Amino acid sequence: MVAMEDLPFTISPSVSNLTIHAEETGESWLEFVAWYPVQGKHAYVRFNLQRPIGIKMCGMGGEGDTGIGEVTASKWLAEINELQREYYPNYADNFKNVRHYYVAGHDDRVEFLAEGFTWEVVEDLPNWLSRPS
């Protein structure tokens, strides 16, 4: 699992470009334009989600700040766990390793419940700021 403080990037402050791919039993991932402040560069980054149980995209708002992080006192995760205990008591601890993450840019945010994620650079974007619209 990735520690949030170990990420060398954040979501680009100028544009989100969030893309979600979610499958019930297959691979699920999130892609976005990342900003590397130390190197002063942009790249398209993919988070590969580990055992995701929920993904939502919002126009803004949600439980976290802007940037990339974890919601530590998640209302969403508490609700999921409550429903699990109520309707599936034999599997009440099924989501005990699940955490609530967010990736929030200028215009959009994605929140996901997963046991963790790995990340990879999909494409370096050396001329991101000078690209025509």
Helices and strands as residue ranges (DSSP letters): G 4-6, E 10-11, E 19-21, E 29-36, E 41-50, E 54-58, E 67-71, H 75-87, G 89-91, E 99-104, E 109-114, E 116-125, G 128-130
